[in-house]
Structure formats: structure tokens, C-alpha cells
């Protein structure tokens, strides 16, 4: 089965890794010409860490992140609204830089399964296939098309 994933961010890469665990060979199409180290901190709540653990990445994420035990809510001016402690769980919440997370997700994927510079344009659905068209003029035929391109 040929699977195309539109979007090489956190959702697309995680989906690709999960599908590979089930024996599929998904192809990821990302509009950016390079996967740059952009973004800010991201918080991986316990449920997300459980998924990363099943993908074999939780330890790597813990190495690059920091354990979150407490937090607070502030106004735009920095005035404290509420302070709280996270309840203890079997899996902790981890905060890390978004680029570190993206790198951890990208590293185990085969390089030839990531297609950069492919801005999704449209698709055609047929009884036995889906044809994804990209603005660079290329197309990819698959059995399944997954949209994981965030706000795009």
C-alpha cells in the first residue's frame, strides 16, 4: 500500500513513524525547501510522551528536554494569574525546543521518504487510487492520502 503524507511537521513525521511500525513505507511531502530549526518551546504532555515511548523516542526526548513539574499562567504584562503543580503520573510532561522534537522524529525515517519543496496543490480521487498534485508540477499516486499540514 502506498501512503502519502502531506506535511513534514510534528504530526506528519509522527504519523510516518507510526505507520512504519506497522510495516508501511509512507512518503512525506513537505512544502519547505529545508526542514529548518525554527519555533519555540513545545510541551509534550504525558499522553504525547506515551505515544513517543511506543515509537521508541521517549528517552531521546527526555535527554533533550526538561521535566515539567509546575507551571503558571501570566497576563500579557507578566502578572501572575495562577500557579499550579502537575500531578504525578507514570509518564512525566517534558518541555523542549520544537526543533529538537522535529529532529528526533525525522532521524529514524529513511531520507528518501522525505520530499522537500513539495507544496500540495490539489488531489484527484479515483476508485483505486489518489493522485496528489504539487505546485512544482510533480504528482504522487497513492492508495491513501493523509493531510498533516497544520494550518495550511
N, CA, C and O of each residue as an XYZ file, in Angstrom:
608
protein
N       0.848     -1.186      0.000
C       0.000      0.000      0.000
C       0.884      1.236      0.000
O       1.803      1.355      0.810
N       0.604      2.142     -0.902
C       1.352      3.402     -0.971
C       0.584      4.469     -0.197
O      -0.612      4.674     -0.400
N       1.307      5.138      0.692
C       0.704      6.159      1.544
C       1.476      7.460      1.371
O       2.704      7.480      1.461
N       0.743      8.550      1.119
C       1.328      9.885      1.028
C       0.867     10.698      2.225
O      -0.319     10.730      2.553
N       1.822     11.353      2.870
C       1.512     12.245      3.994
C       1.894     13.650      3.567
O       3.042     13.906      3.202
N       0.941     14.549      3.614
C       1.191     15.950      3.264
C       1.516     16.695      4.557
O       0.652     16.868      5.417
N       2.751     17.127      4.686
C       3.193     17.866      5.866
C       4.307     17.138      6.595
O       4.135     16.003      7.039
N       5.452     17.798      6.713
C       6.602     17.213      7.386
C       6.873     17.814      8.747
O       8.017     17.877      9.197
N       5.807     18.257      9.401
C       5.957     18.768     10.764
C       5.799     17.642     11.777
O       5.970     16.467     11.450
N       5.479     18.006     12.980
C       5.372     17.040     14.070
C       4.306     15.988     13.777
O       4.545     14.796     13.975
N       3.143     16.409     13.314
C       2.066     15.460     13.029
C       2.396     14.517     11.890
O       2.165     13.313     11.997
N       2.937     15.051     10.792
C       3.267     14.225      9.637
C       4.381     13.238      9.925
O       4.292     12.072      9.540
N       5.437     13.692     10.601
C       6.559     12.805     10.910
C       6.155     11.732     11.915
O       6.564     10.578     11.788
N       5.363     12.102     12.903
C       4.893     11.109     13.889
C       4.026     10.064     13.200
O       4.150      8.869     13.472
N       3.155     10.510     12.317
C       2.310      9.576     11.564
C       3.156      8.633     10.729
O       2.882      7.434     10.677
N       4.179      9.161     10.075
C       5.063      8.329      9.256
C       5.766      7.274     10.102
O       5.867      6.117      9.695
N       6.251      7.664     11.271
C       6.918      6.700     12.154
C       5.961      5.619     12.627
O       6.310      4.439     12.653
N       4.755      6.024     13.000
C       3.766      5.043     13.466
C       3.405      4.063     12.351
O       3.307      2.861     12.596
N       3.211      4.555     11.151
C       2.877      3.677     10.026
C       4.023      2.716      9.706
O       3.785      1.566      9.337
N       5.256      3.183      9.847
C       6.411      2.309      9.612
C       6.438      1.162     10.616
O       6.867      0.057     10.283
N       5.985      1.414     11.839
C       5.949      0.337     12.839
C       4.979     -0.768     12.431
O       5.111     -1.907     12.881
N       4.023     -0.447     11.600
C       3.054     -1.436     11.130
C       3.434     -1.990      9.754
O       2.636     -2.679      9.119
N       4.645     -1.690      9.299
C       5.129     -2.271      8.063
C       4.876     -1.481      6.799
O       5.167     -1.964      5.705
N       4.345     -0.288      6.920
C       4.097      0.547      5.747
C       5.330      1.401      5.453
O       6.199      1.565      6.310
N       5.399      1.934      4.256
C       6.505      2.790      3.837
C       5.940      4.118      3.341
O       5.952      4.384      2.139
N       5.444      4.956      4.259
C       4.826      6.212      3.822
C       5.850      7.191      3.270
O       7.023      7.171      3.644
N       5.380      8.041      2.376
C       6.187      9.105      1.795
C       5.651     10.436      2.338
O       4.446     10.685      2.310
N       6.548     11.276      2.823
C       6.178     12.559      3.424
C       6.533     13.676      2.454
O       7.656     13.743      1.953
N       5.569     14.551      2.195
C       5.759     15.676      1.285
C       5.640     16.976      2.077
O       4.600     17.258      2.673
N       6.704     17.755      2.078
C       6.776     18.998      2.845
C       7.003     20.164      1.888
O       7.820     20.080      0.971
N       6.258     21.266      2.120
C       6.375     22.425      1.239
C       7.694     23.177      1.403
O       8.184     23.764      0.438
N       8.267     23.174      2.576
C       9.516     23.905      2.807
C      10.668     23.269      2.026
O      10.704     22.049      1.861
N      11.600     24.080      1.550
C      12.744     23.529      0.836
C      13.740     22.839      1.773
O      14.520     21.991      1.340
N      13.711     23.201      3.042
C      14.565     22.603      4.070
C      13.757     22.509      5.355
O      12.854     23.310      5.596
N      14.093     21.522      6.175
C      13.470     21.436      7.495
C      14.360     22.209      8.453
O      15.348     21.688      8.971
N      13.991     23.456      8.675
C      14.805     24.359      9.474
C      14.486     24.217     10.957
O      13.408     23.773     11.350
N      15.464     24.611     11.760
C      15.281     24.563     13.203
C      14.604     25.853     13.651
O      15.252     26.778     14.140
N      13.294     25.890     13.474
C      12.533     27.075     13.845
C      11.523     26.706     14.916
O      11.251     25.533     15.176
N      10.984     27.730     15.519
C       9.958     27.516     16.525
C      10.472     27.829     17.909
O      11.603     28.277     18.098
N       9.621     27.584     18.851
C       9.944     27.859     20.244
C       9.801     26.564     21.034
O       9.832     25.467     20.476
N       9.647     26.712     22.311
C       9.482     25.537     23.165
C       8.123     24.895     22.919
O       7.152     25.560     22.559
N       8.085     23.608     23.120
C       6.838     22.865     22.997
C       6.741     21.939     24.208
O       7.746     21.422     24.696
N       5.543     21.747     24.666
C       5.316     20.910     25.841
C       4.708     19.595     25.404
O       3.680     19.575     24.726
N       5.330     18.509     25.784
C       4.830     17.171     25.491
C       4.163     16.642     26.765
O       4.840     16.235     27.709
N       2.853     16.655     26.775
C       2.090     16.172     27.920
C       2.237     14.652     28.041
O       2.683     14.013     27.088
N       1.883     14.066     29.162
C       2.065     12.620     29.360
C       1.481     11.752     28.246
O       2.109     10.767     27.857
N       0.317     12.080     27.727
C      -0.251     11.254     26.658
C       0.631     11.284     25.409
O       0.814     10.257     24.756
N       1.177     12.451     25.076
C       2.078     12.549     23.927
C       3.364     11.766     24.196
O       3.899     11.131     23.286
N       3.860     11.802     25.422
C       5.075     11.059     25.755
C       4.829      9.554     25.679
O       5.737      8.794     25.343
N       3.621      9.126     25.985
C       3.299      7.695     25.848
C       3.373      7.264     24.378
O       3.863      6.178     24.069
N       2.888      8.115     23.485
C       2.977      7.820     22.052
C       4.441      7.772     21.633
O       4.852      6.851     20.927
N       5.226      8.747     22.057
C       6.641      8.775     21.699
C       7.376      7.570     22.274
O       8.327      7.081     21.665
N       6.955      7.095     23.420
C       7.544      5.894     24.001
C       7.267      4.681     23.109
O       8.155      3.861     22.876
N       6.039      4.573     22.616
C       5.699      3.463     21.711
C       6.474      3.543     20.402
O       6.711      2.525     19.752
N       6.867      4.749     20.018
C       7.663      4.934     18.803
C       9.162      4.775     19.072
O       9.979      4.861     18.156
N       9.512      4.540     20.346
C      10.914      4.356     20.709
C      11.697      5.644     20.840
O      12.925      5.628     20.758
N      11.018      6.757     21.043
C      11.689      8.057     21.071
C      11.623      8.776     22.418
O      12.224      9.840     22.564
N      10.925      8.239     23.391
C      10.710      8.956     24.647
C      12.028      9.276     25.355
O      12.204     10.382     25.865
N      12.942      8.326     25.387
C      14.216      8.557     26.075
C      15.006      9.679     25.412
O      15.597     10.514     26.096
N      15.015      9.699     24.097
C      15.721     10.757     23.366
C      15.092     12.120     23.656
O      15.800     13.114     23.819
N      13.772     12.160     23.720
C      13.073     13.410     24.025
C      13.422     13.869     25.436
O      13.654     15.056     25.669
N      13.458     12.930     26.370
C      13.820     13.284     27.749
C      15.238     13.848     27.833
O      15.502     14.757     28.621
N      16.153     13.307     27.018
C      17.542     13.787     27.020
C      17.637     15.241     26.568
O      18.478     15.991     27.063
N      16.788     15.638     25.640
C      16.857     16.993     25.080
C      15.907     17.971     25.755
O      15.970     19.175     25.505
N      15.037     17.462     26.600
C      14.036     18.322     27.220
C      14.218     18.451     28.713
O      15.179     17.952     29.298
N      13.277     19.129     29.299
C      13.269     19.321     30.742
C      11.949     18.854     31.331
O      10.886     19.049     30.742
N      12.029     18.247     32.476
C      10.852     17.756     33.186
C      10.020     18.944     33.669
O      10.547     19.881     34.269
N       8.734     18.893     33.404
C       7.842     19.957     33.851
C       7.070     19.468     35.065
O       6.287     18.521     34.981
N       7.300     20.121     36.183
C       6.630     19.737     37.423
C       5.593     20.771     37.864
O       4.621     20.440     38.543
N       5.813     22.018     37.473
C       4.869     23.072     37.844
C       4.800     24.096     36.733
O       5.674     24.147     35.868
N       3.775     24.900     36.757
C       3.585     25.916     35.748
C       2.810     27.090     36.301
O       2.394     27.093     37.460
N       2.624     28.076     35.466
C       1.852     29.239     35.885
C       1.238     29.892     34.653
O       1.701     29.711     33.527
N       0.206     30.636     34.900
C      -0.441     31.437     33.867
C      -0.195     32.891     34.192
O      -0.376     33.328     35.329
N       0.225     33.645     33.172
C       0.536     35.061     33.342
C      -0.316     35.898     32.404
O      -0.771     35.422     31.364
N      -0.523     37.141     32.783
C      -1.150     38.083     31.868
C      -0.114     38.502     30.835
O       1.056     38.139     30.950
N      -0.527     39.257     29.833
C       0.416     39.762     28.831
C       1.493     40.634     29.461
O       2.608     40.731     28.948
N       1.153     41.257     30.561
C       2.101     42.136     31.238
C       3.007     41.367     32.194
O       3.881     41.965     32.821
N       2.818     40.063     32.318
C       3.658     39.251     33.196
C       3.134     39.089     34.607
O       3.827     38.544     35.465
N       1.906     39.558     34.864
C       1.324     39.428     36.208
C       0.823     37.993     36.401
O       0.147     37.435     35.536
N       1.165     37.415     37.539
C       0.798     36.038     37.837
C      -0.716     35.910     38.047
O      -1.298     36.603     38.882
N      -1.337     35.021     37.281
C      -2.759     34.732     37.447
C      -2.968     33.481     38.295
O      -3.812     33.468     39.192
N      -2.214     32.453     38.015
C      -2.369     31.198     38.733
C      -1.075     30.406     38.638
O      -0.410     30.394     37.601
N      -0.739     29.762     39.710
C       0.404     28.870     39.752
C      -0.116     27.475     40.109
O      -1.025     27.341     40.928
N       0.458     26.444     39.495
C      -0.039     25.091     39.752
C       1.093     24.076     39.629
O       2.094     24.311     38.951
N       0.907     22.952     40.298
C       1.821     21.815     40.181
C       1.120     20.741     39.371
O      -0.086     20.533     39.512
N       1.866     20.069     38.534
C       1.299     18.967     37.768
C       1.216     17.733     38.664
O       2.141     17.452     39.426
N       0.128     17.012     38.573
C       0.008     15.812     39.405
C       1.018     14.754     38.959
O       1.345     14.675     37.774
N       1.509     13.950     39.885
C       2.454     12.897     39.494
C       1.761     11.847     38.611
O       0.629     11.443     38.879
N       2.453     11.423     37.572
C       1.934     10.393     36.677
C       3.051      9.394     36.394
O       4.205      9.623     36.756
N       2.704      8.297     35.749
C       3.704      7.294     35.378
C       4.643      7.813     34.301
O       5.767      7.326     34.172
N       4.197      8.794     33.527
C       4.998      9.390     32.461
C       4.985     10.903     32.664
O       3.913     11.503     32.734
N       6.152     11.525     32.760
C       6.169     12.968     33.021
C       5.924     13.793     31.763
O       6.072     13.316     30.638
N       5.546     15.039     31.992
C       5.463     16.028     30.909
C       6.867     16.577     30.678
O       7.618     16.804     31.627
N       7.214     16.790     29.406
C       8.549     17.258     29.039
C       8.420     18.498     28.166
O       7.601     18.541     27.247
N       9.232     19.501     28.460
C       9.305     20.705     27.631
C      10.633     20.673     26.870
O      11.678     20.368     27.445
N      10.585     20.988     25.581
C      11.804     21.025     24.787
C      11.613     21.956     23.598
O      10.499     22.390     23.305
N      12.702     22.252     22.927
C      12.624     23.102     21.745
C      11.976     22.317     20.615
O      12.263     21.134     20.425
N      11.123     22.964     19.884
C      10.395     22.316     18.784
C      11.346     21.674     17.771
O      11.055     20.594     17.256
N      12.467     22.316     17.481
C      13.432     21.778     16.524
C      14.025     20.461     17.027
O      14.284     19.563     16.226
N      14.241     20.330     18.323
C      14.754     19.077     18.893
C      13.748     17.952     18.694
O      14.121     16.827     18.362
N      12.488     18.256     18.897
C      11.443     17.252     18.690
C      11.378     16.854     17.222
O      11.333     15.666     16.901
N      11.374     17.836     16.334
C      11.305     17.541     14.906
C      12.512     16.707     14.463
O      12.360     15.782     13.664
N      13.690     17.020     14.966
C      14.883     16.255     14.613
C      14.767     14.811     15.105
O      15.123     13.880     14.382
N      14.273     14.623     16.323
C      14.110     13.269     16.872
C      13.122     12.456     16.038
O      13.303     11.250     15.869
N      12.089     13.100     15.520
C      11.105     12.412     14.685
C      11.650     12.133     13.287
O      11.325     11.108     12.688
N      12.459     13.018     12.774
C      12.992     12.900     11.418
C      14.119     11.871     11.322
O      14.219     11.148     10.331
N      14.949     11.806     12.329
C      16.159     10.974     12.280
C      15.914      9.497     11.940
O      16.658      8.950     11.127
N      14.917      8.829     12.515
C      14.747      7.407     12.182
C      14.093      7.128     10.827
O      14.045      5.977     10.395
N      13.593      8.155     10.157
C      12.938      7.950      8.864
C      13.973      7.883      7.742
O      14.962      8.614      7.771
N      13.756      7.018      6.763
C      14.677      6.981      5.620
C      14.677      8.326      4.890
O      13.624      8.923      4.668
N      15.863      8.787      4.524
C      15.972     10.098      3.863
C      15.177     10.161      2.568
O      14.641     11.212      2.216
N      15.100      9.048      1.862
C      14.393      9.070      0.583
C      12.874      9.024      0.729
O      12.152      9.015     -0.267
N      12.387      8.994      1.981
C      10.938      9.031      2.194
C      10.439     10.448      2.497
O       9.238     10.660      2.664
N      11.354     11.411      2.567
C      11.017     12.812      2.843
C      11.256     13.607      1.563
O      12.365     13.619      1.029
N      10.211     14.269      1.076
C      10.284     15.026     -0.176
C      10.048     16.508      0.133
O       8.920     16.928      0.394
N      11.119     17.283      0.100
C      11.047     18.710      0.405
C      10.705     19.495     -0.852
O      10.882     19.007     -1.969
N      10.213     20.719     -0.660
C       9.864     21.584     -1.783
C       8.633     21.110     -2.540
O       8.491     21.384     -3.731
N       7.750     20.408     -1.860
C       6.527     19.894     -2.486
C       5.305     20.548     -1.827
O       4.742     20.014     -0.872
N       4.915     21.682     -2.341
C       3.724     22.369     -1.838
C       2.496     21.707     -2.448
O       2.335     21.678     -3.668
N       1.643     21.182     -1.599
C       0.436     20.495     -2.053
C      -0.483     21.487     -2.752
O      -0.683     22.607     -2.282
N      -1.033     21.066     -3.870
C      -1.937     21.919     -4.632
C      -3.355     21.352     -4.608
O      -4.280     22.004     -4.124
N      -3.524     20.145     -5.129
C      -4.847     19.534     -5.197
C      -4.694     18.019     -5.313
O      -3.584     17.495     -5.411
N      -5.818     17.340     -5.298
C      -5.764     15.893     -5.472
C      -6.930     15.450     -6.349
O      -7.941     16.139     -6.486
N      -6.744     14.276     -6.934
C      -7.805     13.620     -7.693
C      -8.032     12.255     -7.049
O      -7.085     11.513     -6.786
N      -9.287     11.941     -6.803
C      -9.604     10.650     -6.204
C     -10.251      9.758     -7.246
O     -11.216     10.147     -7.905
N      -9.712      8.569     -7.387
C     -10.212      7.564     -8.307
C     -10.668      6.360     -7.486
O     -10.353      6.286     -6.298
N     -11.394      5.419     -8.075
C     -11.860      4.255     -7.304
C     -10.737      3.461     -6.632
O     -10.942      2.885     -5.563
N      -9.558      3.427     -7.248
C      -8.487      2.589     -6.713
C      -7.219      3.347     -6.330
O      -6.219      2.720     -5.980
N      -7.233      4.692     -6.386
C      -6.041      5.452     -6.051
C      -6.379      6.917     -5.811
O      -7.478      7.381     -6.115
N      -5.407      7.629     -5.260
C      -5.483      9.070     -5.072
C      -4.233      9.650     -5.718
O      -3.134      9.127     -5.537
N      -4.402     10.714     -6.458
C      -3.278     11.356     -7.119
C      -3.117     12.755     -6.522
O      -3.975     13.620     -6.699
N      -1.997     12.965     -5.807
C      -1.705     14.267     -5.212
C      -0.878     15.078     -6.196
O       0.110     14.586     -6.743
N      -1.281     16.319     -6.419
C      -0.564     17.222     -7.317
C       0.116     18.307     -6.485
O      -0.449     18.809     -5.514
N       1.332     18.657     -6.881
C       2.122     19.654     -6.173
C       2.425     20.829     -7.088
O       2.445     20.684     -8.311
N       2.659     21.984     -6.497
C       2.874     23.205     -7.276
C       4.140     23.171     -8.106
O       4.284     23.956     -9.044
N       5.072     22.266     -7.776
C       6.294     22.161     -8.569
C       6.085     21.321     -9.832
O       7.033     21.049    -10.569
N       4.831     20.913    -10.075
C       4.497     20.162    -11.280
C       4.532     18.659    -11.113
O       4.112     17.931    -12.013
N       5.021     18.178     -9.987
C       5.076     16.734     -9.776
C       3.748     16.228     -9.217
O       2.902     17.001     -8.767
N       3.597     14.918     -9.261
C       2.399     14.261     -8.728
C       2.841     12.963     -8.073
O       3.890     12.414     -8.408
N       2.041     12.482     -7.147
C       2.338     11.217     -6.472
C       1.049     10.414     -6.364
O       0.030     10.910     -5.882
N       1.111      9.175     -6.816
C      -0.040      8.284     -6.775
C       0.053      7.414     -5.531
O       1.100      6.832     -5.244
N      -1.046      7.332     -4.798
C      -1.058      6.524     -3.585
C      -2.434      5.893     -3.378
O      -3.413      6.234     -4.042
N      -2.462      4.979     -2.448
C      -3.722      4.356     -2.047
C      -4.417      5.173     -0.962
O      -5.638      5.117     -0.810
N      -3.620      5.933     -0.210
C      -4.126      6.687      0.917
C      -3.386      8.027      0.989
O      -2.162      8.076      0.867
N      -4.138      9.103      1.187
C      -3.564     10.446      1.288
C      -3.939     11.002      2.659
O      -5.116     11.100      3.004
N      -2.911     11.366      3.436
C      -3.127     11.887      4.791
C      -2.709     13.347      4.816
O      -1.591     13.680      4.423
N      -3.596     14.219      5.276
C      -3.285     15.639      5.409
C      -2.806     15.903      6.832
O      -3.555     15.733      7.793
N      -1.547     16.322      6.954
C      -0.970     16.663      8.255
C      -0.189     17.958      8.110
O       0.931     18.094      8.602
N      -0.816     18.906      7.419
C      -0.126     20.144      7.094
C      -0.577     21.315      7.942
O      -0.509     22.464      7.505
N      -1.033     21.037      9.141
C      -1.346     22.095     10.101
C      -2.322     23.111      9.564
O      -3.385     22.764      9.049
N      -1.946     24.380      9.689
C      -2.846     25.453      9.282
C      -2.896     25.638      7.780
O      -3.705     26.424      7.288
N      -2.056     24.938      7.040
C      -2.026     25.050      5.583
C      -2.983     24.066      4.943
O      -3.091     24.018      3.717
